[in-house]
Amino acid sequence: MIPLFASGDLVVTFNSRAKVGNIVVMDLPDYGYVLKRLEQVRKQEVILSSDNNEIFSSCCGVWQSKNHLIGKVLFKVNIGSRAYIKLQHSLQKLSRMGKKTASKLF
């Protein structure tokens, strides 16, 4: 998704109804987590595309199940920013509190 997103960018997603043109995160069985743009949407399937035309991605251009949709991207946080560092610190605190407590907060 270069140039809009770079490797290592942190993205915040929201699990809502995604539409054509939205950037989404999906957890695809053969690929893991991918960040792509929605090109087409059916009831239970989507077709993904990439903003980077220089690199071919085999997960694009074929129907993918909506069951693998994590959410649409709301915004990104650059790695070096203060917000990212604060978020990282908060997540470390949550992990020390234990999974049960952390899951209640999310």
C-alpha atoms as a printed R data frame, in Angstrom:
    type eleno elety resid chain resno       x       y      z
1   ATOM     1    CA   MET     A     1   0.000   0.000  0.000
2   ATOM     2    CA   ILE     A     2   2.976   2.254 -0.543
3   ATOM     3    CA   PRO     A     3   2.983   5.297 -0.782
4   ATOM     4    CA   LEU     A     4   0.038   5.781  1.610
5   ATOM     5    CA   PHE     A     5   1.281   3.220  4.151
6   ATOM     6    CA   ALA     A     6   4.787   2.014  4.926
7   ATOM     7    CA   SER     A     7   5.970  -1.196  6.514
8   ATOM     8    CA   GLY     A     8   5.715  -0.869 10.278
9   ATOM     9    CA   ASP     A     9   2.966   1.773 10.332
10  ATOM    10    CA   LEU     A    10   0.408   1.149 13.062
11  ATOM    11    CA   VAL     A    11  -3.174   1.281 11.820
12  ATOM    12    CA   VAL     A    12  -6.330   1.629 13.862
13  ATOM    13    CA   THR     A    13  -9.335  -0.232 12.504
14  ATOM    14    CA   PHE     A    14 -13.038  -0.225 13.227
15  ATOM    15    CA   ASN     A    15 -15.243  -3.227 12.630
16  ATOM    16    CA   SER     A    16 -17.985  -1.572 10.643
17  ATOM    17    CA   ARG     A    17 -19.604  -1.896  7.253
18  ATOM    18    CA   ALA     A    18 -16.777  -1.421  4.760
19  ATOM    19    CA   LYS     A    19 -17.497   0.084  1.347
20  ATOM    20    CA   VAL     A    20 -15.766   0.143 -2.021
21  ATOM    21    CA   GLY     A    21 -12.732   2.409 -1.789
22  ATOM    22    CA   ASN     A    22 -12.140   1.824  1.952
23  ATOM    23    CA   ILE     A    23  -8.759   0.566  3.097
24  ATOM    24    CA   VAL     A    24  -9.173  -2.552  5.226
25  ATOM    25    CA   VAL     A    25  -7.197  -5.086  7.223
26  ATOM    26    CA   MET     A    26  -7.956  -8.729  6.519
27  ATOM    27    CA   ASP     A    27  -6.545 -11.890  8.084
28  ATOM    28    CA   LEU     A    28  -6.330 -14.192  5.062
29  ATOM    29    CA   PRO     A    29  -5.541 -17.897  5.571
30  ATOM    30    CA   ASP     A    30  -2.750 -18.062  2.980
31  ATOM    31    CA   TYR     A    31  -1.309 -14.581  3.606
32  ATOM    32    CA   GLY     A    32  -1.843 -13.526  7.215
33  ATOM    33    CA   TYR     A    33  -2.713  -9.891  7.859
34  ATOM    34    CA   VAL     A    34  -2.984  -7.746  4.738
35  ATOM    35    CA   LEU     A    35  -3.744  -4.067  4.268
36  ATOM    36    CA   LYS     A    36  -5.597  -3.492  1.002
37  ATOM    37    CA   ARG     A    37  -8.269  -1.345 -0.646
38  ATOM    38    CA   LEU     A    38 -11.763  -2.736 -1.293
39  ATOM    39    CA   GLU     A    39 -12.375  -2.883 -5.016
40  ATOM    40    CA   GLN     A    40 -15.706  -4.764 -5.040
41  ATOM    41    CA   VAL     A    41 -18.130  -5.877 -2.337
42  ATOM    42    CA   ARG     A    42 -20.788  -8.590 -2.345
43  ATOM    43    CA   LYS     A    43 -22.871  -9.857  0.569
44  ATOM    44    CA   GLN     A    44 -20.240 -12.308  1.845
45  ATOM    45    CA   GLU     A    45 -17.195 -11.568 -0.327
46  ATOM    46    CA   VAL     A    46 -14.851  -8.779 -1.343
47  ATOM    47    CA   ILE     A    47 -12.221  -8.194 -3.990
48  ATOM    48    CA   LEU     A    48  -9.081  -6.410 -2.824
49  ATOM    49    CA   SER     A    49  -6.695  -4.157 -4.703
50  ATOM    50    CA   SER     A    50  -3.374  -2.513 -3.953
51  ATOM    51    CA   ASP     A    51  -2.368   1.129 -4.316
52  ATOM    52    CA   ASN     A    52   1.146   0.052 -5.290
53  ATOM    53    CA   ASN     A    53   0.993  -0.904 -8.973
54  ATOM    54    CA   GLU     A    54   4.675  -1.858 -9.052
55  ATOM    55    CA   ILE     A    55   4.226  -4.963 -6.878
56  ATOM    56    CA   PHE     A    56   1.856  -7.823 -7.708
57  ATOM    57    CA   SER     A    57  -0.145  -9.311 -4.849
58  ATOM    58    CA   SER     A    58  -1.868 -12.626 -5.512
59  ATOM    59    CA   CYS     A    59  -4.521 -11.916 -2.856
60  ATOM    60    CA   CYS     A    60  -5.833  -9.065 -5.026
61  ATOM    61    CA   GLY     A    61  -8.309  -9.465 -7.853
62  ATOM    62    CA   VAL     A    62  -9.951 -12.620 -6.468
63  ATOM    63    CA   TRP     A    63 -12.987 -12.996 -4.229
64  ATOM    64    CA   GLN     A    64 -12.146 -13.233 -0.504
65  ATOM    65    CA   SER     A    65 -14.587 -14.140  2.273
66  ATOM    66    CA   LYS     A    66 -15.817 -11.270  4.461
67  ATOM    67    CA   ASN     A    67 -15.279 -13.627  7.416
68  ATOM    68    CA   HIS     A    68 -11.600 -12.637  7.261
69  ATOM    69    CA   LEU     A    69 -12.291  -8.897  7.449
70  ATOM    70    CA   ILE     A    70 -10.794  -7.359 10.607
71  ATOM    71    CA   GLY     A    71 -12.024  -3.825  9.952
72  ATOM    72    CA   LYS     A    72 -11.683  -0.685  7.906
73  ATOM    73    CA   VAL     A    73  -8.726   1.562  8.620
74  ATOM    74    CA   LEU     A    74  -9.606   4.755 10.483
75  ATOM    75    CA   PHE     A    75  -6.104   6.223 10.673
76  ATOM    76    CA   LYS     A    76  -2.427   5.356 10.937
77  ATOM    77    CA   VAL     A    77   0.228   6.250 13.488
78  ATOM    78    CA   ASN     A    78   3.815   6.627 12.336
79  ATOM    79    CA   ILE     A    79   6.380   4.564 14.252
80  ATOM    80    CA   GLY     A    80   8.393   7.526 15.588
81  ATOM    81    CA   SER     A    81   5.453   9.600 16.805
82  ATOM    82    CA   ARG     A    82   4.719  10.325 20.454
83  ATOM    83    CA   ALA     A    83   1.241   8.798 20.107
84  ATOM    84    CA   TYR     A    84   2.748   5.500 18.973
85  ATOM    85    CA   ILE     A    85   5.240   5.457 21.850
86  ATOM    86    CA   LYS     A    86   2.432   6.188 24.370
87  ATOM    87    CA   LEU     A    87   0.246   3.484 22.835
88  ATOM    88    CA   GLN     A    88   3.107   0.978 22.990
89  ATOM    89    CA   HIS     A    89   3.627   1.825 26.672
90  ATOM    90    CA   SER     A    90  -0.104   1.395 27.414
91  ATOM    91    CA   LEU     A    91  -0.215  -1.972 25.652
92  ATOM    92    CA   GLN     A    92   2.782  -3.162 27.678
93  ATOM    93    CA   LYS     A    93   0.958  -2.145 30.875
94  ATOM    94    CA   LEU     A    94  -2.149  -4.038 29.765
95  ATOM    95    CA   SER     A    95  -0.172  -7.167 29.010
96  ATOM    96    CA   ARG     A    96   1.308  -7.066 32.523
97  ATOM    97    CA   MET     A    97  -2.232  -6.754 33.968
98  ATOM    98    CA   GLY     A    98  -3.229 -10.061 32.402
99  ATOM    99    CA   LYS     A    99  -5.358 -11.176 29.510
100 ATOM   100    CA   LYS     A   100  -8.656 -11.114 31.405
101 ATOM   101    CA   THR     A   101  -8.323  -7.491 32.438
102 ATOM   102    CA   ALA     A   102  -7.007  -6.389 29.060
103 ATOM   103    CA   SER     A   103  -9.859  -8.069 27.195
104 ATOM   104    CA   LYS     A   104 -12.413  -6.234 29.363
105 ATOM   105    CA   LEU     A   105 -10.887  -2.916 28.366
106 ATOM   106    CA   PHE     A   106 -11.220  -3.709 24.678
